[in-house]
C-alpha cells in the first residue's frame, strides 16, 4: 500500500499544525479567565432544564461581540474605533470560524462541567438529626 503523503518516513508526515494553532488561539491565556467567568455564570444562573448548547451559543455571542465592544466603550475608545472593530469582526468572521467553533465547544464543555458540579453540590445534604 502506497503512503498517502508521498513519503516512506513517518517523521515526514505533516503534523496538524493548523489545528494546534486554532486551539491555541481559541483559548489563549488572556481570554481564558473571561471564558471561565462566563461559563460559571451561565451554569450557576441556568435552570436545570436549560439546553447547554443554547447557553453556550449565548455565552459565545457575549464572549466574542458584547464583551469586547463594551470593553472598548468603557476604556474610552472613540465611536469610530468601535464601529471599525464591529466591521472588522464582520469581515473576519469566515476566517475566524474555526476559532469560534473551538471556543463554542470549550464554553459548552465548561458550562456542562459547572452545571454537573452545581448538581453534585446540591445533592450533598447534611444528615438530618433524629427528632
N, CA, C and O atoms as a MOPAC input file, in Angstrom:
PM7 MOZYME 1SCF
protein

 N      0.84500 1    -1.18200 1     0.00000 1
 C      0.00000 1     0.00000 1     0.00000 1
 C      0.88700 1     1.24000 1     0.00000 1
 O      1.79000 1     1.36100 1     0.82800 1
 N      0.63700 1     2.14000 1    -0.90700 1
 C      1.44500 1     3.35500 1    -1.03400 1
 C      1.06900 1     4.35000 1     0.05900 1
 O     -0.10200 1     4.45600 1     0.42300 1
 N      2.04800 1     5.07700 1     0.58300 1
 C      1.74000 1     6.07300 1     1.61100 1
 C      0.91900 1     7.22000 1     1.03100 1
 O      1.03400 1     7.55200 1    -0.14900 1
 N      0.09600 1     7.81300 1     1.87600 1
 C     -0.77800 1     8.90700 1     1.44800 1
 C      0.00100 1    10.16600 1     1.08600 1
 O     -0.38200 1    10.89500 1     0.17000 1
 N      1.08400 1    10.42000 1     1.79700 1
 C      1.75500 1    11.70800 1     1.67500 1
 C      2.94700 1    11.67400 1     0.73600 1
 O      3.67800 1    12.66100 1     0.64800 1
 N      3.16500 1    10.58400 1     0.04000 1
 C      4.26400 1    10.51300 1    -0.90800 1
 C      5.62100 1    10.35800 1    -0.25700 1
 O      6.63300 1    10.71800 1    -0.85700 1
 N      5.67000 1     9.83300 1     0.95400 1
 C      6.94300 1     9.62400 1     1.63000 1
 C      6.86700 1     8.31300 1     2.40900 1
 O      5.78600 1     7.86100 1     2.78500 1
 N      8.00500 1     7.72600 1     2.63800 1
 C      8.05300 1     6.46400 1     3.37000 1
 C      8.43300 1     6.65800 1     4.82900 1
 O      8.30800 1     5.72600 1     5.62500 1
 N      8.88700 1     7.83000 1     5.19100 1
 C      9.35300 1     8.10200 1     6.53700 1
 C      8.20500 1     8.70700 1     7.35900 1
 O      7.65300 1     9.73100 1     6.95600 1
 N      7.82900 1     8.10500 1     8.50200 1
 C      6.71500 1     8.65000 1     9.28600 1
 C      6.99400 1    10.03300 1     9.85900 1
 O      6.05400 1    10.77600 1    10.14300 1
 N      8.27200 1    10.40000 1    10.03800 1
 C      8.57900 1    11.72500 1    10.56600 1
 C      8.24600 1    12.82800 1     9.57300 1
 O      8.07600 1    13.98500 1     9.95900 1
 N      8.15200 1    12.47600 1     8.29600 1
 C      7.87400 1    13.47400 1     7.26900 1
 C      6.38000 1    13.70600 1     7.05600 1
 O      6.00000 1    14.57200 1     6.26800 1
 N      5.53600 1    12.95200 1     7.74000 1
 C      4.08800 1    13.14200 1     7.60600 1
 C      3.73000 1    14.49300 1     8.21500 1
 O      4.14500 1    14.79500 1     9.33400 1
 N      2.96900 1    15.30500 1     7.49500 1
 C      2.63700 1    16.63300 1     8.01400 1
 C      1.85500 1    16.54500 1     9.32500 1
 O      0.95200 1    15.72200 1     9.47600 1
 N      2.21600 1    17.38900 1    10.24100 1
 C      1.53100 1    17.45300 1    11.52700 1
 C      0.29000 1    18.33500 1    11.38000 1
 O      0.14600 1    19.07000 1    10.40300 1
 N     -0.58400 1    18.24800 1    12.35000 1
 C     -1.80800 1    19.05100 1    12.32000 1
 C     -1.52900 1    20.40700 1    12.96800 1
 O     -2.10000 1    20.73700 1    14.00700 1
 N     -0.65700 1    21.17500 1    12.35100 1
 C     -0.25400 1    22.44800 1    12.92400 1
 C     -1.38200 1    23.47000 1    12.88700 1
 O     -1.48200 1    24.30900 1    13.78300 1
 N     -2.22900 1    23.41400 1    11.86800 1
 C     -3.35100 1    24.34800 1    11.80500 1
 C     -4.30200 1    24.13300 1    12.97100 1
 O     -4.77400 1    25.09500 1    13.57800 1
 N     -4.58200 1    22.87500 1    13.28500 1
 C     -5.47400 1    22.57400 1    14.39700 1
 C     -4.85400 1    23.01100 1    15.71600 1
 O     -5.55300 1    23.55100 1    16.57400 1
 N     -3.57300 1    22.79300 1    15.89200 1
 C     -2.89700 1    23.26400 1    17.10300 1
 C     -2.98800 1    24.77700 1    17.22000 1
 O     -3.20500 1    25.30600 1    18.31000 1
 N     -2.82400 1    25.47600 1    16.10400 1
 C     -2.90100 1    26.93400 1    16.10000 1
 C     -4.31100 1    27.39900 1    16.45900 1
 O     -4.48100 1    28.31000 1    17.26900 1
 N     -5.31400 1    26.77400 1    15.85600 1
 C     -6.69800 1    27.18500 1    16.11300 1
 C     -7.06400 1    26.94400 1    17.57300 1
 O     -7.68700 1    27.80000 1    18.20100 1
 N     -6.68700 1    25.79900 1    18.11600 1
 C     -6.99300 1    25.51900 1    19.52100 1
 C     -6.22500 1    26.46700 1    20.43000 1
 O     -6.75400 1    26.91900 1    21.44500 1
 N     -4.98100 1    26.77000 1    20.07400 1
 C     -4.19300 1    27.70900 1    20.86900 1
 C     -4.77600 1    29.10700 1    20.86700 1
 O     -4.77000 1    29.78500 1    21.89400 1
 N     -5.27400 1    29.53900 1    19.73300 1
 C     -5.88800 1    30.86600 1    19.64700 1
 C     -7.27700 1    30.85700 1    20.27700 1
 O     -7.68900 1    31.84600 1    20.88300 1
 N     -8.00100 1    29.74800 1    20.13800 1
 C     -9.35600 1    29.65900 1    20.68000 1
 C     -9.39600 1    29.84700 1    22.18200 1
 O    -10.34200 1    30.42600 1    22.71600 1
 N     -8.37700 1    29.36300 1    22.86300 1
 C     -8.30000 1    29.53600 1    24.30900 1
 C     -6.91200 1    30.00000 1    24.68300 1
 O     -6.13500 1    29.24800 1    25.27200 1
 N     -6.60000 1    31.22700 1    24.34400 1
 C     -5.30400 1    31.78800 1    24.71100 1
 C     -5.35400 1    32.23000 1    26.17100 1
 O     -6.41800 1    32.23600 1    26.78900 1
 N     -4.22400 1    32.58900 1    26.70200 1
 C     -4.13500 1    32.94200 1    28.10900 1
 C     -4.95800 1    34.14600 1    28.51100 1
 O     -5.51100 1    34.16900 1    29.61000 1
 N     -5.05400 1    35.14700 1    27.65300 1
 C     -5.78300 1    36.36000 1    28.00200 1
 C     -7.28900 1    36.14400 1    27.98800 1
 O     -8.01000 1    36.78500 1    28.75300 1
 N     -7.77800 1    35.25000 1    27.13100 1
 C     -9.21500 1    35.03100 1    27.01300 1
 C     -9.73900 1    33.96500 1    27.95400 1
 O    -10.95200 1    33.85300 1    28.13400 1
 N     -8.88200 1    33.19600 1    28.54600 1
 C     -9.32700 1    32.08500 1    29.37500 1
 C    -10.09900 1    32.52700 1    30.62000 1
 O    -11.14300 1    31.94000 1    30.90200 1
 N     -9.64500 1    33.52800 1    31.38200 1
 C    -10.44400 1    33.94600 1    32.54400 1
 C    -11.83800 1    34.43500 1    32.14900 1
 O    -12.81400 1    34.17000 1    32.85200 1
 N    -11.92800 1    35.13800 1    31.04000 1
 C    -13.23200 1    35.61900 1    30.57200 1
 C    -14.15100 1    34.45000 1    30.24500 1
 O    -15.33700 1    34.48500 1    30.57600 1
 N    -13.62300 1    33.42100 1    29.60500 1
 C    -14.43000 1    32.24600 1    29.26400 1
 C    -14.86700 1    31.49800 1    30.52200 1
 O    -16.00600 1    31.04000 1    30.60600 1
 N    -13.97800 1    31.37400 1    31.48800 1
 C    -14.32300 1    30.67400 1    32.72900 1
 C    -15.39600 1    31.44700 1    33.48900 1
 O    -16.33200 1    30.84700 1    34.01900 1
 N    -15.27000 1    32.76600 1    33.54600 1
 C    -16.27500 1    33.58500 1    34.23400 1
 C    -17.63500 1    33.43900 1    33.56200 1
 O    -18.64000 1    33.22600 1    34.23900 1
 N    -17.67400 1    33.55100 1    32.23900 1
 C    -18.94400 1    33.41600 1    31.52400 1
 C    -19.54400 1    32.03000 1    31.70700 1
 O    -20.74200 1    31.90400 1    31.95800 1
 N    -18.73800 1    30.99900 1    31.58600 1
 C    -19.24800 1    29.63300 1    31.74500 1
 C    -19.77500 1    29.41500 1    33.15600 1
 O    -20.81700 1    28.78500 1    33.34100 1
 N    -19.06500 1    29.92800 1    34.14800 1
 C    -19.50800 1    29.77600 1    35.53400 1
 C    -20.83500 1    30.48500 1    35.76000 1
 O    -21.74900 1    29.91900 1    36.36100 1
 N    -20.94700 1    31.72000 1    35.28300 1
 C    -22.19300 1    32.46700 1    35.47700 1
 C    -23.36200 1    31.81800 1    34.75100 1
 O    -24.46100 1    31.72900 1    35.29900 1
 N    -23.13700 1    31.36600 1    33.52400 1
 C    -24.21600 1    30.71000 1    32.78800 1
 C    -24.62700 1    29.40900 1    33.46800 1
 O    -25.80900 1    29.06500 1    33.46700 1
 N    -23.68500 1    28.68700 1    34.04300 1
 C    -24.01300 1    27.43100 1    34.71500 1
 C    -24.74000 1    27.67200 1    36.03300 1
 O    -25.62300 1    26.89700 1    36.40100 1
 N    -24.38500 1    28.72600 1    36.74100 1
 C    -24.99800 1    28.97500 1    38.03900 1
 C    -26.40900 1    29.55400 1    37.91900 1
 O    -27.26800 1    29.26900 1    38.75400 1
 N    -26.64900 1    30.35900 1    36.89500 1
 C    -27.95300 1    31.00400 1    36.77600 1
 C    -28.91300 1    30.27200 1    35.85200 1
 O    -30.08000 1    30.65000 1    35.75800 1
 N    -28.45200 1    29.24400 1    35.17400 1
 C    -29.32500 1    28.49000 1    34.27200 1
 C    -30.17900 1    27.51800 1    35.07900 1
 O    -29.74600 1    26.98500 1    36.10000 1
 N    -31.38700 1    27.30300 1    34.60300 1
 C    -32.24400 1    26.30600 1    35.23600 1
 C    -31.74200 1    24.92000 1    34.86000 1
 O    -30.95500 1    24.76100 1    33.92600 1
 N    -32.20200 1    23.93500 1    35.58900 1
 C    -31.69800 1    22.58100 1    35.35000 1
 C    -32.15100 1    22.01100 1    34.00900 1
 O    -31.51000 1    21.09700 1    33.49100 1
 N    -33.23600 1    22.52300 1    33.43600 1
 C    -33.70900 1    22.00300 1    32.15400 1
 C    -33.26400 1    22.86000 1    30.96500 1
 O    -33.73900 1    22.65500 1    29.84800 1
 N    -32.36800 1    23.80600 1    31.19100 1
 C    -31.87400 1    24.66600 1    30.12000 1
 C    -30.95800 1    23.87200 1    29.19000 1
 O    -30.15900 1    23.05300 1    29.64500 1
 N    -31.07700 1    24.11600 1    27.90200 1
 C    -30.23600 1    23.45500 1    26.91100 1
 C    -28.82000 1    24.03900 1    26.98200 1
 O    -28.63600 1    25.24600 1    26.82900 1
 N    -27.83800 1    23.19100 1    27.21000 1
 C    -26.45000 1    23.63900 1    27.34900 1
 C    -25.93200 1    24.21400 1    26.03500 1
 O    -25.13500 1    25.15300 1    26.04700 1
 N    -26.37100 1    23.66700 1    24.90300 1
 C    -25.90100 1    24.13500 1    23.59800 1
 C    -26.36500 1    25.56700 1    23.34100 1
 O    -25.60300 1    26.37800 1    22.81400 1
 N    -27.60800 1    25.88300 1    23.70800 1
 C    -28.10700 1    27.25100 1    23.52700 1
 C    -27.41300 1    28.21000 1    24.48700 1
 O    -27.09000 1    29.34100 1    24.12100 1
 N    -27.18700 1    27.75500 1    25.71400 1
 C    -26.46700 1    28.58800 1    26.67800 1
 C    -25.04600 1    28.86000 1    26.18900 1
 O    -24.53300 1    29.96600 1    26.35700 1
 N    -24.41300 1    27.86100 1    25.59000 1
 C    -23.07300 1    28.04500 1    25.03200 1
 C    -23.06500 1    29.02300 1    23.87600 1
 O    -22.12800 1    29.80800 1    23.72700 1
 N    -24.10900 1    28.98100 1    23.05300 1
 C    -24.20800 1    29.91500 1    21.93200 1
 C    -24.36700 1    31.35000 1    22.42500 1
 O    -23.74800 1    32.26800 1    21.88800 1
 N    -25.19600 1    31.53900 1    23.44300 1
 C    -25.36200 1    32.87400 1    24.01400 1
 C    -24.06900 1    33.33700 1    24.68800 1
 O    -23.69700 1    34.50500 1    24.58100 1
 N    -23.39000 1    32.43000 1    25.37700 1
 C    -22.11100 1    32.77600 1    26.00500 1
 C    -21.07400 1    33.14900 1    24.95300 1
 O    -20.28400 1    34.07000 1    25.16200 1
 N    -21.06900 1    32.44100 1    23.82000 1
 C    -20.13800 1    32.77000 1    22.73500 1
 C    -20.44800 1    34.14500 1    22.15400 1
 O    -19.53500 1    34.91600 1    21.86100 1
 N    -21.72300 1    34.45200 1    21.98800 1
 C    -22.11600 1    35.76900 1    21.48000 1
 C    -21.62900 1    36.87200 1    22.41500 1
 O    -21.08600 1    37.88200 1    21.96800 1
 N    -21.82700 1    36.67100 1    23.70000 1
 C    -21.36000 1    37.66800 1    24.67100 1
 C    -19.83700 1    37.73100 1    24.67600 1
 O    -19.25500 1    38.81500 1    24.72700 1
 N    -19.20000 1    36.57700 1    24.62400 1
 C    -17.74300 1    36.49500 1    24.70100 1
 C    -17.06100 1    37.15500 1    23.51200 1
 O    -16.04700 1    37.83200 1    23.67900 1
 N    -17.59700 1    36.96900 1    22.32800 1
 C    -16.92600 1    37.44300 1    21.11700 1
 C    -17.44200 1    38.76500 1    20.57600 1
 O    -16.77300 1    39.37300 1    19.73900 1
 N    -18.60000 1    39.23700 1    21.01500 1
 C    -19.10100 1    40.51300 1    20.49000 1
 C    -19.36500 1    41.52500 1    21.59800 1
 O    -18.79100 1    42.61400 1    21.59700 1
 N    -20.22300 1    41.17200 1    22.53200 1
 C    -20.65300 1    42.14800 1    23.53800 1
 C    -19.50300 1    42.55800 1    24.44800 1
 O    -19.29700 1    43.75000 1    24.67800 1
 N    -18.75600 1    41.59600 1    24.96600 1
 C    -17.68800 1    41.89600 1    25.91700 1
 C    -16.60700 1    42.79100 1    25.30000 1
 O    -16.24300 1    43.78700 1    25.92500 1
 N    -16.07300 1    42.49000 1    24.10900 1
 C    -15.04500 1    43.37300 1    23.54500 1
 C    -15.55200 1    44.77800 1    23.22900 1
 O    -14.83900 1    45.75900 1    23.43900 1
 N    -16.77800 1    44.87600 1    22.72600 1
 C    -17.31900 1    46.19800 1    22.39600 1
 C    -17.57300 1    46.99200 1    23.67200 1
 O    -17.29000 1    48.18900 1    23.72200 1
 N    -18.10100 1    46.34000 1    24.69700 1
 C    -18.31500 1    47.02100 1    25.97600 1
 C    -16.98600 1    47.44900 1    26.59900 1
 O    -16.90000 1    48.51900 1    27.20100 1
 N    -15.95800 1    46.62400 1    26.45700 1
 C    -14.64200 1    46.98000 1    26.99400 1
 C    -14.06100 1    48.18400 1    26.26300 1
 O    -13.44000 1    49.05100 1    26.87900 1
 N    -14.26400 1    48.23500 1    24.94400 1
 C    -13.78000 1    49.39800 1    24.19000 1
 C    -14.51300 1    50.66100 1    24.62100 1
 O    -13.90100 1    51.71900 1    24.77500 1
 N    -15.82400 1    50.54800 1    24.81500 1
 C    -16.59700 1    51.70300 1    25.26000 1
 C    -16.21000 1    52.14700 1    26.65900 1
 O    -16.12400 1    53.34400 1    26.93100 1
 N    -15.97600 1    51.18600 1    27.55200 1
 C    -15.60800 1    51.51900 1    28.92400 1
 C    -14.21200 1    52.12600 1    29.01100 1
 O    -13.92900 1    52.91600 1    29.91200 1
 N    -13.34100 1    51.75900 1    28.07500 1
 C    -11.98200 1    52.30000 1    28.11200 1
 C    -11.88700 1    53.67700 1    27.46900 1
 O    -10.83100 1    54.30700 1    27.50100 1
 N    -12.97600 1    54.14000 1    26.89100 1
 C    -12.99200 1    55.48300 1    26.32700 1
 C    -12.63600 1    55.55900 1    24.86200 1
 O    -12.21800 1    56.61100 1    24.37900 1
 N    -12.79300 1    54.46700 1    24.14900 1
 C    -12.49800 1    54.47500 1    22.71300 1
 C    -13.51800 1    55.33900 1    21.97800 1
 O    -14.67300 1    55.45100 1    22.38900 1
 N    -13.07100 1    55.93900 1    20.89800 1
 C    -13.97500 1    56.77300 1    20.11000 1
 C    -14.98800 1    55.90200 1    19.38800 1
 O    -14.75500 1    54.71500 1    19.16100 1
 N    -16.10400 1    56.49900 1    19.03400 1
 C    -17.18200 1    55.77000 1    18.38000 1
 C    -16.74200 1    55.18900 1    17.04300 1
 O    -17.15500 1    54.08900 1    16.67500 1
 N    -15.90100 1    55.92600 1    16.31400 1
 C    -15.41900 1    55.42000 1    15.02500 1
 C    -14.57300 1    54.16000 1    15.20800 1
 O    -14.62400 1    53.25400 1    14.37600 1
 N    -13.80300 1    54.09800 1    16.28100 1
 C    -12.98900 1    52.91200 1    16.55800 1
 C    -13.86900 1    51.70500 1    16.86100 1
 O    -13.56900 1    50.58600 1    16.44400 1
 N    -14.94500 1    51.94000 1    17.58100 1
 C    -15.86400 1    50.84900 1    17.90100 1
 C    -16.55200 1    50.35600 1    16.63700 1
 O    -16.69300 1    49.15000 1    16.43300 1
 N    -16.98300 1    51.29100 1    15.78100 1
 C    -17.60200 1    50.89800 1    14.50600 1
 C    -16.61300 1    50.12200 1    13.63500 1
 O    -16.99000 1    49.14800 1    12.98400 1
 N    -15.36000 1    50.54800 1    13.62500 1
 C    -14.34000 1    49.85000 1    12.83700 1
 C    -14.09700 1    48.44100 1    13.38700 1
 O    -13.87700 1    47.50400 1    12.62000 1
 N    -14.13600 1    48.29300 1    14.70600 1
 C    -13.95800 1    46.96700 1    15.30600 1
 C    -15.12100 1    46.04200 1    14.94800 1
 O    -14.91700 1    44.85800 1    14.67900 1
 N    -16.33500 1    46.58400 1    14.94700 1
 C    -17.50600 1    45.78400 1    14.56500 1
 C    -17.39900 1    45.36500 1    13.10800 1
 O    -17.67700 1    44.21400 1    12.76900 1
 N    -16.99600 1    46.29200 1    12.24200 1
 C    -16.82500 1    45.95700 1    10.82100 1
 C    -15.71400 1    44.92400 1    10.63800 1
 O    -15.82700 1    44.03200 1     9.79600 1
 N    -14.65300 1    45.04100 1    11.41600 1
 C    -13.56400 1    44.06500 1    11.34200 1
 C    -14.00900 1    42.68000 1    11.78500 1
 O    -13.59600 1    41.67500 1    11.20700 1
 N    -14.86200 1    42.62600 1    12.82100 1
 C    -15.39600 1    41.33300 1    13.25900 1
 C    -16.25700 1    40.70600 1    12.17000 1
 O    -16.19600 1    39.49900 1    11.93600 1
 N    -17.05200 1    41.52900 1    11.51200 1
 C    -17.92300 1    41.00800 1    10.45200 1
 C    -17.10300 1    40.51800 1     9.25800 1
 O    -17.41600 1    39.48300 1     8.67000 1
 N    -16.05300 1    41.26200 1     8.90200 1
 C    -15.22300 1    40.86700 1     7.75400 1
 C    -14.42900 1    39.59800 1     8.02800 1
 O    -14.25300 1    38.77600 1     7.12900 1
 N    -13.95200 1    39.43000 1     9.23900 1
 C    -13.08000 1    38.29000 1     9.54400 1
 C    -13.84800 1    37.08600 1    10.08600 1
 O    -13.23600 1    36.11800 1    10.53700 1
 N    -15.17800 1    37.13300 1    10.04900 1
 C    -15.96600 1    36.03600 1    10.61300 1
 C    -15.65100 1    34.70400 1     9.94200 1
 O    -15.45100 1    33.69700 1    10.62200 1
 N    -15.60600 1    34.69300 1     8.62200 1
 C    -15.35800 1    33.44500 1     7.89600 1
 C    -13.94800 1    32.91200 1     8.17500 1
 O    -13.75100 1    31.70200 1     8.29000 1
 N    -12.98500 1    33.80600 1     8.28300 1
 C    -11.60800 1    33.38700 1     8.56300 1
 C    -11.45700 1    32.84300 1     9.98800 1
 O    -10.65700 1    31.94100 1    10.23500 1
 N    -12.23100 1    33.39800 1    10.91400 1
 C    -12.12800 1    33.00700 1    12.31900 1
 C    -13.13000 1    31.93100 1    12.71600 1
 O    -13.28800 1    31.65000 1    13.90400 1
 N    -13.80300 1    31.33000 1    11.75600 1
 C    -14.85000 1    30.35500 1    12.06500 1
 C    -14.31000 1    29.16400 1    12.85700 1
 O    -14.98600 1    28.67400 1    13.76200 1
 N    -13.12800 1    28.70000 1    12.54100 1
 C    -12.53600 1    27.58800 1    13.29400 1
 C    -12.29800 1    27.95100 1    14.74800 1
 O    -12.51300 1    27.13200 1    15.64100 1
 N    -11.86000 1    29.16800 1    14.98300 1
 C    -11.63700 1    29.63500 1    16.35100 1
 C    -12.95800 1    29.72000 1    17.09700 1
 O    -13.03100 1    29.35600 1    18.27100 1
 N    -14.01000 1    30.20200 1    16.42200 1
 C    -15.32400 1    30.29000 1    17.05900 1
 C    -15.86000 1    28.90700 1    17.41700 1
 O    -16.46900 1    28.73300 1    18.47200 1
 N    -15.63800 1    27.93100 1    16.55200 1
 C    -16.12200 1    26.57200 1    16.82400 1
 C    -15.39700 1    25.98300 1    18.02700 1
 O    -16.02400 1    25.37900 1    18.89800 1
 N    -14.08700 1    26.15400 1    18.08000 1
 C    -13.31500 1    25.64900 1    19.22100 1
 C    -13.74700 1    26.35200 1    20.49900 1
 O    -13.90200 1    25.71200 1    21.54000 1
 N    -13.93900 1    27.64300 1    20.42900 1
 C    -14.36400 1    28.41200 1    21.60000 1
 C    -15.75100 1    27.97100 1    22.06500 1
 O    -16.00200 1    27.83400 1    23.26300 1
 N    -16.65600 1    27.74900 1    21.09300 1
 C    -18.01700 1    27.32100 1    21.41600 1
 C    -18.01200 1    25.96100 1    22.10800 1
 O    -18.67900 1    25.77900 1    23.12600 1
 N    -17.27300 1    25.02400 1    21.56800 1
 C    -17.21700 1    23.69100 1    22.17900 1
 C    -16.60800 1    23.77400 1    23.57800 1
 O    -17.07200 1    23.10400 1    24.50100 1
 N    -15.57900 1    24.58700 1    23.73100 1
 C    -14.97900 1    24.76000 1    25.05200 1
 C    -15.93800 1    25.38000 1    26.05100 1
 O    -15.99500 1    24.95400 1    27.20400 1
 N    -16.70100 1    26.39300 1    25.61600 1
 C    -17.68100 1    27.01500 1    26.50800 1
 C    -18.77500 1    26.02900 1    26.89300 1
 O    -19.19000 1    25.98000 1    28.05100 1
 N    -19.24400 1    25.24600 1    25.92900 1
 C    -20.28300 1    24.25400 1    26.22700 1
 C    -19.76800 1    23.22400 1    27.23000 1
 O    -20.48200 1    22.85500 1    28.16300 1
 N    -18.54200 1    22.76300 1    27.04500 1
 C    -17.97000 1    21.79400 1    27.98500 1
 C    -17.79900 1    22.39200 1    29.37800 1
 O    -18.05700 1    21.72200 1    30.37900 1
 N    -17.36400 1    23.65000 1    29.44600 1
 C    -17.20500 1    24.28200 1    30.75400 1
 C    -18.55100 1    24.51200 1    31.42400 1
 O    -18.68600 1    24.28800 1    32.62700 1
 N    -19.55200 1    24.95800 1    30.66500 1
 C    -20.88500 1    25.15800 1    31.24100 1
 C    -21.43200 1    23.82600 1    31.74400 1
 O    -21.98200 1    23.75500 1    32.84300 1
 N    -21.28400 1    22.77300 1    30.94600 1
 C    -21.73400 1    21.44800 1    31.38100 1
 C    -21.00600 1    20.97300 1    32.62500 1
 O    -21.61800 1    20.38200 1    33.51500 1
 N    -19.71400 1    21.22200 1    32.69700 1
 C    -18.94400 1    20.83500 1    33.87700 1
 C    -19.36400 1    21.59300 1    35.12100 1
 O    -19.49300 1    21.00900 1    36.19600 1
 N    -19.57800 1    22.88900 1    34.97700 1
 C    -20.02400 1    23.68000 1    36.12300 1
 C    -21.44200 1    23.29300 1    36.54600 1
 O    -21.75100 1    23.29700 1    37.73800 1
 N    -22.30800 1    22.95800 1    35.57900 1
 C    -23.66300 1    22.50800 1    35.93200 1
 C    -23.61200 1    21.17200 1    36.66000 1
 O    -24.35900 1    20.96100 1    37.61500 1
 N    -22.73600 1    20.26400 1    36.21700 1
 C    -22.58000 1    18.99000 1    36.90600 1
 C    -22.07900 1    19.22200 1    38.32900 1
 O    -22.54800 1    18.57900 1    39.26800 1
 N    -21.11900 1    20.14900 1    38.48800 1
 C    -20.58200 1    20.44300 1    39.80700 1
 C    -21.67000 1    21.03600 1    40.70400 1
 O    -21.75300 1    20.69700 1    41.88400 1
 N    -22.49900 1    21.91800 1    40.15000 1
 C    -23.58400 1    22.51200 1    40.92700 1
 C    -24.57500 1    21.43900 1    41.37100 1
 O    -25.00900 1    21.43300 1    42.52300 1
 N    -24.93700 1    20.52800 1    40.45600 1
 C    -25.87300 1    19.45500 1    40.80300 1
 C    -25.27300 1    18.52800 1    41.86100 1
 O    -25.97400 1    18.07600 1    42.76700 1
 N    -23.98400 1    18.25100 1    41.74200 1
 C    -23.33600 1    17.38400 1    42.72900 1
 C    -23.29400 1    18.04900 1    44.09900 1
 O    -23.49200 1    17.38600 1    45.11800 1
 N    -23.03900 1    19.34700 1    44.13000 1
 C    -23.00700 1    20.05900 1    45.41100 1
 C    -24.39300 1    20.14800 1    46.03400 1
 O    -24.53200 1    20.05700 1    47.25400 1
 N    -25.41500 1    20.32600 1    45.20900 1
 C    -26.77500 1    20.38000 1    45.73800 1
 C    -27.23600 1    19.00400 1    46.21200 1
 O    -28.10200 1    18.90000 1    47.08000 1
 N    -26.66700 1    17.96800 1    45.65000 1
 C    -27.02600 1    16.60900 1    46.06100 1
 C    -26.45200 1    16.22600 1    47.41100 1
 O    -26.94500 1    15.30800 1    48.06600 1
 N    -25.41500 1    16.92800 1    47.82300 1
 C    -24.81400 1    16.64900 1    49.13000 1
 C    -25.58700 1    17.45200 1    50.16200 1
 O    -25.51100 1    18.68100 1    50.18300 1
 N    -26.30800 1    16.78000 1    50.99200 1
 C    -27.05900 1    17.49300 1    52.02400 1
 C    -26.62000 1    16.97400 1    53.38900 1
 O    -26.23300 1    15.81400 1    53.52700 1
 N    -26.68400 1    17.82900 1    54.37500 1
 C    -26.28900 1    17.37600 1    55.70900 1
 C    -27.29300 1    16.34400 1    56.24100 1
 O    -28.47100 1    16.36100 1    55.88400 1
 N    -26.81900 1    15.48600 1    57.06700 1
 C    -27.69400 1    14.47200 1    57.65900 1
 C    -28.63400 1    15.14800 1    58.64300 1
 O    -28.23500 1    15.99900 1    59.43800 1
 N    -29.88800 1    14.74500 1    58.56400 1
 C    -30.88000 1    15.32300 1    59.47400 1
 C    -30.77500 1    14.63500 1    60.83400 1
 O    -30.58100 1    13.42400 1    60.93900 1
 N    -30.90700 1    15.43800 1    61.83700 1
 C    -30.84600 1    14.89600 1    63.19600 1
 C    -32.14200 1    14.14700 1    63.49700 1
 O    -33.21600 1    14.52500 1    63.03000 1
 N    -32.02500 1    13.11500 1    64.26000 1
 C    -33.21700 1    12.34400 1    64.63200 1
 C    -34.09300 1    13.19400 1    65.54200 1
 O    -33.59900 1    13.85600 1    66.45400 1
 N    -35.38600 1    13.16900 1    65.28800 1
 C    -36.30300 1    14.01100 1    66.05800 1
 C    -36.72000 1    13.40600 1    67.34100 1
 O    -37.49100 1    14.01000 1    68.08700 1

